[in-house]
Amino acid sequence: MLSNKQLEEIREHLEKAQNPLFFFDNDVDGLASFLLLRRFCGKGKGIAIKSFPQLNGSYARKIHEFKPDYIFVLDKPLIDKEFRDEAHQLNIPIIWIDHHPMPDYFREAGIHYFNPLLEGQEKDNVPVSYLCYKVIRKKEDEWIALLGCLSDWFIPEFAEDFAKEYPDLFTFTKNAAKALYETELGLIIKMLNFALKDRTSNVVKMLKNLLTIKSPRELLEVSPKTASIHKRYKQIIKRYEKLIGRAKSFAKNNKKLLFFQYGGDLSLSSEISNELSYLFNDKVIVVAYIKGAKANVSVRGLMVDVRALTAKALEGIESTSGGHEHACGATLQVEDLPRFRDNLLRLLR
């Protein structure tokens, strides 16, 4: 966990900022992190980052568009040099809050880096939304922090009290997977994940609406504020369930590995791999989304260090990879998928 001094330092930056620009990972942990900080300071714009795994250089144009005095980067393991250089040249500080393994440039001038791993205090299982909640300490936004934490398979210490206040939405359990797939809060997380995959204009409108919502129950009700979220959920859920059904049929192929690949116009690899990991918690799960010549791969494994496994299986293959001990991702050429799969099978024998 970050120290009280570090949490206070982030809070001071947040209070000092007059026009902050928030870049956050395109998932519910990233979204919740943004909402917590933005609702606290009441200022600034939020941008969901769709590039993987880094905040790539193309986002530097947003610095000129919004002219911020502070940049906050939430839940992204890497920031392209082009982006860092642009912020540095304009003398805009970057407040970078993360929980992934540290890059070698995190001490560059102008970067204020906050990561529990830097202190060597714990494994990388504390979500950024949990860190942001500890910064702002607003009881009324506890539900937002819980959504972010559960989406990253983490049960925070305030979950039990939340369950007493909202027994219809969440039954307390220390099993994060059960909380994610057997409660109404888990349904809300799925809805928000799907909504983040909408057109940019719709995501921008959703962010504005989420800044004003006071209770998680509001998200389950269709209203002018939530209509786009429910619409997107209905657009995606049947396709998602069909893919889950297809993927489950591959479970019998191998005792240790479930390898599933699919194509189409929408990537759901992270969500599919998470649910398959819940359903088959004794297996390593690999879900590959194919688009053109590239494959974006999500890897999960509750019993294995899949980050190390994936890195080993990708040796000699042109690729990028990164993530956490039990959940990581990679990008590689489609033609290299069979080799990647064979390497995994060999390593898992």
TORSE-462370 format. One line per 3 residues: number of its first residue (from 0); for each residue x, y, z of C-alpha. Coordinates in nm, 2 decimals, decimal comma, m for minus. Layout:
BEGIN
NUM	X Y Z; ... $
//
This chain:
BEGIN
0	0,00 0,00 0,00; 0,12 0,36 m0,06; 0,22 0,54 0,25 $
3	0,01 0,82 0,41; 0,27 1,07 0,29; 0,24 0,95 m0,07 $
6	m0,14 0,95 m0,05; m0,13 1,31 0,08; 0,11 1,41 m0,19 $
9	m0,14 1,29 m0,46; m0,42 1,47 m0,28; m0,22 1,79 m0,28 $
12	m0,15 1,76 m0,65; m0,52 1,70 m0,71; m0,62 2,01 m0,50 $
15	m0,36 2,23 m0,67; m0,47 2,13 m1,03; m0,69 2,39 m1,20 $
18	m0,75 2,21 m1,53; m0,64 1,84 m1,48; m0,65 1,59 m1,77 $
21	m0,71 1,23 m1,67; m0,59 0,94 m1,89; m0,72 0,61 m1,76 $
24	m0,71 0,24 m1,87; m1,02 0,14 m2,06; m1,16 m0,09 m1,80 $
27	m1,37 m0,06 m1,48; m1,06 m0,02 m1,25; m0,94 0,26 m1,47 $
30	m1,29 0,41 m1,50; m1,35 0,40 m1,12; m1,01 0,56 m1,06 $
33	m1,09 0,85 m1,28; m1,44 0,89 m1,13; m1,31 0,90 m0,78 $
36	m1,04 1,16 m0,85; m1,26 1,37 m1,08; m1,56 1,37 m0,84 $
39	m1,33 1,48 m0,56; m1,17 1,78 m0,73; m1,47 1,87 m0,95 $
42	m1,25 1,97 m1,24; m1,10 1,83 m1,56; m1,16 1,60 m1,85 $
45	m1,13 1,22 m1,86; m1,00 1,01 m2,16; m1,02 0,63 m2,17 $
48	m0,70 0,49 m2,32; m0,77 0,23 m2,59; m0,40 0,16 m2,68 $
51	m0,24 m0,15 m2,52; m0,03 m0,18 m2,32; 0,09 0,17 m2,33 $
54	m0,05 0,52 m2,33; 0,08 0,58 m2,69; 0,21 0,89 m2,85 $
57	m0,10 0,97 m3,05; m0,27 1,09 m2,72; m0,02 1,38 m2,70 $
60	m0,26 1,58 m2,92; m0,50 1,58 m2,63; m0,25 1,79 m2,43 $
63	m0,28 2,06 m2,69; m0,66 2,02 m2,72; m0,73 2,06 m2,35 $
66	m0,43 2,26 m2,24; m0,41 2,10 m1,89; m0,19 2,22 m1,60 $
69	m0,17 1,87 m1,47; m0,18 1,52 m1,63; m0,30 1,22 m1,43 $
72	m0,23 0,87 m1,58; m0,42 0,59 m1,41; m0,37 0,22 m1,43 $
75	m0,14 0,22 m1,73; 0,20 0,04 m1,71; 0,37 0,23 m1,99 $
78	0,38 0,58 m2,14; 0,53 0,64 m2,48; 0,83 0,87 m2,50 $
81	0,65 1,10 m2,75; 0,38 1,17 m2,49; 0,63 1,21 m2,20 $
84	0,85 1,45 m2,40; 0,54 1,66 m2,50; 0,43 1,70 m2,14 $
87	0,79 1,78 m2,03; 0,84 2,04 m2,31; 0,52 2,21 m2,20 $
90	0,62 2,19 m1,83; 0,31 1,99 m1,74; 0,36 1,75 m1,44 $
93	0,25 1,39 m1,49; 0,10 1,22 m1,18; 0,12 0,85 m1,26 $
96	m0,06 0,61 m1,03; m0,02 0,24 m1,12; 0,02 m0,11 m0,98 $
99	0,20 m0,29 m1,27; 0,58 m0,36 m1,28; 0,77 m0,04 m1,31 $
102	0,93 0,08 m1,64; 1,29 0,21 m1,62; 1,19 0,57 m1,70 $
105	0,95 0,64 m1,41; 1,20 0,87 m1,24; 1,22 1,11 m1,54 $
108	1,19 1,48 m1,47; 0,83 1,59 m1,45; 0,69 1,25 m1,36 $
111	0,55 1,19 m1,01; 0,52 0,81 m0,99; 0,31 0,62 m0,73 $
114	0,31 0,24 m0,72; 0,30 0,01 m0,42; 0,55 m0,22 m0,59 $
117	0,81 0,06 m0,57; 0,81 0,01 m0,20; 0,84 m0,36 m0,23 $
120	0,56 m0,40 0,03; 0,33 m0,63 m0,15; 0,24 m0,82 m0,46 $
123	0,07 m0,63 m0,74; m0,29 m0,71 m0,64; m0,40 m0,37 m0,51 $
126	m0,61 m0,20 m0,78; m0,55 0,16 m0,87; m0,91 0,24 m0,78 $
129	m0,83 0,13 m0,42; m0,53 0,36 m0,41; m0,74 0,65 m0,55 $
132	m1,01 0,58 m0,29; m0,75 0,60 m0,01; m0,65 0,94 m0,16 $
135	m0,99 1,10 m0,16; m1,15 0,92 0,14; m1,51 1,01 0,04 $
138	m1,75 0,76 0,21; m2,03 0,85 m0,04; m1,81 0,73 m0,33 $
141	m1,71 0,40 m0,17; m1,94 0,21 m0,41; m1,73 0,34 m0,70 $
144	m1,41 0,21 m0,54; m1,58 m0,13 m0,48; m1,68 m0,16 m0,85 $
147	m1,32 m0,09 m0,95; m1,17 m0,33 m0,69; m1,41 m0,62 m0,77 $
150	m1,34 m0,57 m1,14; m0,97 m0,64 m1,06; m1,06 m0,94 m0,84 $
153	m0,98 m0,77 m0,52; m1,20 m0,75 m0,20; m1,13 m0,43 m0,01 $
156	m1,18 m0,40 0,37; m1,49 m0,19 0,33; m1,68 m0,46 0,12 $
159	m1,84 m0,61 0,43; m2,00 m0,28 0,54; m2,11 m0,22 0,19 $
162	m2,29 m0,55 0,18; m2,48 m0,46 0,50; m2,59 m0,13 0,33 $
165	m2,68 m0,28 0,00; m2,77 m0,65 0,06; m2,97 m0,66 m0,26 $
168	m2,66 m0,57 m0,47; m2,38 m0,75 m0,29; m2,35 m1,05 m0,06 $
171	m2,02 m1,04 0,13; m1,77 m1,29 0,03; m1,39 m1,31 0,03 $
174	m1,41 m1,49 m0,31; m1,36 m1,21 m0,57; m1,47 m1,43 m0,86 $
177	m1,79 m1,52 m0,68; m1,86 m1,15 m0,61; m1,79 m1,07 m0,98 $
180	m2,02 m1,33 m1,13; m2,29 m1,40 m0,87; m2,39 m1,05 m0,76 $
183	m2,57 m0,74 m0,90; m2,25 m0,54 m0,85; m2,08 m0,79 m1,09 $
186	m2,36 m0,72 m1,34; m2,29 m0,35 m1,31; m1,92 m0,41 m1,38 $
189	m2,01 m0,60 m1,69; m2,24 m0,33 m1,81; m1,97 m0,06 m1,76 $
192	m1,71 m0,27 m1,94; m1,94 m0,31 m2,24; m2,03 0,06 m2,23 $
195	m1,66 0,16 m2,25; m1,65 m0,03 m2,58; m1,89 0,22 m2,74 $
198	m1,82 0,51 m2,98; m1,60 0,78 m2,83; m1,89 1,03 m2,83 $
201	m2,11 0,79 m2,63; m1,83 0,72 m2,38; m1,78 1,10 m2,33 $
204	m2,15 1,14 m2,25; m2,14 0,84 m2,02; m1,85 0,98 m1,82 $
207	m2,04 1,31 m1,77; m2,35 1,12 m1,65; m2,15 0,89 m1,41 $
210	m2,00 1,20 m1,24; m2,35 1,29 m1,12; m2,48 0,94 m1,02 $
213	m2,51 0,90 m0,64; m2,59 0,53 m0,60; m2,51 0,20 m0,77 $
216	m2,88 0,12 m0,78; m2,92 0,41 m1,03; m2,70 0,21 m1,28 $
219	m2,94 m0,08 m1,27; m3,24 0,14 m1,36; m3,30 0,28 m1,71 $
222	m3,30 0,66 m1,70; m3,17 0,94 m1,93; m2,84 0,91 m1,74 $
225	m2,80 0,54 m1,79; m2,99 0,47 m2,12; m2,67 0,45 m2,33 $
228	m2,52 0,20 m2,08; m2,82 m0,03 m2,10; m2,85 0,01 m2,48 $
231	m2,48 m0,10 m2,52; m2,52 m0,39 m2,28; m2,82 m0,52 m2,49 $
234	m2,62 m0,48 m2,81; m2,33 m0,69 m2,68; m2,46 m0,94 m2,43 $
237	m2,60 m1,20 m2,67; m2,28 m1,20 m2,87; m2,08 m1,23 m2,55 $
240	m2,28 m1,52 m2,42; m2,25 m1,70 m2,76; m1,87 m1,66 m2,75 $
243	m1,86 m1,79 m2,39; m2,06 m2,09 m2,50; m1,82 m2,16 m2,79 $
246	m1,52 m2,11 m2,56; m1,65 m2,36 m2,30; m1,66 m2,63 m2,56 $
249	m1,28 m2,61 m2,58; m1,24 m2,69 m2,21; m1,23 m3,07 m2,27 $
252	m0,94 m3,04 m2,52; m0,67 m3,02 m2,25; m0,66 m3,06 m1,87 $
255	m0,44 m2,76 m1,81; m0,50 m2,52 m2,10; m0,82 m2,37 m2,25 $
258	m0,71 m2,19 m2,57; m0,98 m2,01 m2,76; m0,96 m1,77 m3,06 $
261	m1,22 m1,56 m3,24; m1,26 m1,26 m3,47; m1,51 m0,99 m3,55 $
264	m1,55 m0,62 m3,50; m1,54 m0,62 m3,12; m1,27 m0,73 m2,88 $
267	m1,41 m0,90 m2,56; m1,10 m1,10 m2,48; m1,05 m0,96 m2,13 $
270	m1,41 m1,02 m2,03; m1,43 m1,37 m2,18; m1,10 m1,48 m2,03 $
273	m1,20 m1,35 m1,68; m1,53 m1,54 m1,69; m1,36 m1,86 m1,82 $
276	m1,11 m1,83 m1,54; m1,40 m1,83 m1,29; m1,57 m2,13 m1,46 $
279	m1,24 m2,33 m1,50; m1,03 m2,21 m1,22; m0,79 m2,50 m1,25 $
282	m0,69 m2,41 m1,60; m0,47 m2,15 m1,78; m0,71 m1,95 m2,00 $
285	m0,59 m1,80 m2,33; m0,84 m1,60 m2,54; m0,71 m1,45 m2,86 $
288	m0,89 m1,18 m3,06; m0,79 m1,18 m3,42; m0,81 m0,86 m3,62 $
291	m0,62 m0,85 m3,95; m0,27 m0,99 m3,91; m0,26 m0,92 m3,53 $
294	m0,38 m1,11 m3,23; m0,46 m0,95 m2,90; m0,43 m1,22 m2,63 $
297	m0,57 m1,23 m2,28; m0,42 m1,48 m2,04; m0,56 m1,58 m1,70 $
300	m0,46 m1,84 m1,44; m0,54 m1,86 m1,07; m0,29 m2,14 m1,00 $
303	0,00 m2,02 m1,22; 0,21 m1,71 m1,27; 0,07 m1,64 m1,62 $
306	0,28 m1,33 m1,67; 0,60 m1,53 m1,64; 0,45 m1,82 m1,84 $
309	0,34 m1,59 m2,12; 0,68 m1,42 m2,14; 0,85 m1,76 m2,16 $
312	0,61 m1,89 m2,43; 0,67 m1,58 m2,64; 1,05 m1,61 m2,64 $
315	1,16 m1,58 m3,00; 0,82 m1,45 m3,11; 0,79 m1,08 m3,21 $
318	0,54 m0,96 m2,95; 0,46 m0,73 m2,66; 0,32 m0,85 m2,33 $
321	0,27 m0,74 m1,97; 0,02 m0,74 m1,68; m0,01 m0,91 m1,35 $
324	0,08 m1,25 m1,20; m0,26 m1,40 m1,26; m0,39 m1,18 m1,55 $
327	m0,19 m1,05 m1,84; m0,21 m0,97 m2,21; 0,00 m0,99 m2,52 $
330	0,00 m0,88 m2,88; 0,15 m1,09 m3,16; 0,11 m1,19 m3,52 $
333	m0,17 m1,42 m3,61; 0,07 m1,65 m3,79; 0,26 m1,70 m3,46 $
336	m0,05 m1,81 m3,26; 0,01 m2,19 m3,32; 0,37 m2,16 m3,21 $
339	0,26 m1,97 m2,90; 0,00 m2,23 m2,82; 0,25 m2,52 m2,87 $
342	0,49 m2,34 m2,64; 0,23 m2,31 m2,37; 0,13 m2,68 m2,39 $
345	0,50 m2,77 m2,36; 0,56 m2,55 m2,06; 0,24 m2,67 m1,89 $
348	0,32 m3,05 m1,92 $
//
